[in-house]
Structure formats: structure tokens, C-alpha cells
Amino acid sequence: MTAPRIRIATVVKFILVCFVVGWVLKFVAIRPIEIWHWVQRTAQHFGQLALDIGQWALPYIIVGAGVVVPVLVIRAVYRYLKGRPS
């Protein structure tokens, strides 16, 4: 497998995009570290939300499994016995 060829035009576009993004961030007074901290806080909030949902849902899942699992076992046994030759 050969490495992709990097063209001068691609490098120039990359530099121009970096310049524009940097200029916009400077213009609105946002430092890159602030973006990184926002990403970290957002990930932490998402993780906490997932844990909260899990803690809320787990009791319902366990109670539901108390009904669903026996029904599935009875159904599987019935199908097994039905398909077995007499």
C-alpha cells in the first residue's frame, strides 16, 4: 500500500483554514484551552447523565426480567418438547 500524495494546494488550504479558524477564535476571545475544558465538562456531564439513567432504569429492568425470563424459558421448553419425536 502506498502513502497518499500530499499536494501543495492541500497544504496551502490547510494553512488558510488554520489561519481563519485561529483569527475567528482570537476575534471572539476564545482560547483553545477553553474549548478543551468545555469538551471535558461536556463528556463528564454526558457520563453522569448515562449513570443517572442507568440507576433509574435498572430496577425496572430487573423487575421486568423477573417476568420475561420465565416466559422465555417456558416458551423454549414448549418448542423443544413440541419438536421432539414422540
N, C-alpha and C positions, 0 to 999 in steps of 0.2 A: 504494500500500500504506500503510495507516495504522499508526501506532505502537500497540503494545499499551497498554491502560489499566492503570495501576497503582492498586490499591485500597489503602485504609488498612489493611484487615485483612492484606493481604500484607506491607505494611511492618512492621506490628506483629509478625507471625510471624517475619519475617526478623530483627528486632531481638531477639526472645526466643531464637531459635535461636543467634544470635551470642553472646548473654549466657550461655546454658547451656554452649556449647562453650568459651567463654573461662573460665567458672567451673571446668569439669572440668579443663581444661589447667592452671589455676592450682592446683587442688586436688592434682593429681598431679605438680606441679612440672615441667611441660614448657613450655619456651618455644617460640614459633613458629619461631624461627631454628633450633632443634634439629630440628624437623620438616623444614624446608627442607634442612638438611645431610644428614639421613637420605635424603631423596628424591634428592639429588645423588649420594650414595655408592651408593645402590641402582642408579641409572641407570649409573654408572661400572662397577659390578660386572657389570651385565647386558651392557653394551657389551664388556667384557673377555671375558665368557663367550662372546658371539657370535663374537668374533675367535678365541678358542681353538678353538671348534667348527669354524670355517671353516678354520683352519690344520690341524686334524686331518683334516677331510673332503676337502679339496682334492686331495691326492694320489690318493685313492680315486676321486674323480670323474674326474680326468684319465685314470687307467688304464682306468676303465670306458668313458670316451668313446672310447678307442683301439679298443675292440671294437664298441661300439654304433653309432658314426657310420659305419664302413664297411658294417655290416649294413644300416643305413637307406638308405645310398646305393645299395647293390646292389638292395635291395627297390624303391626308387623307379625305378631304371633298368629293372628287370624289368617293373614295372607299366606304364611308359611304352612299352616295346617290345611288351608284350602287347596294349595298347590301340591300337597303330598299325596302320593297314590294310596288308596285305601287298602 
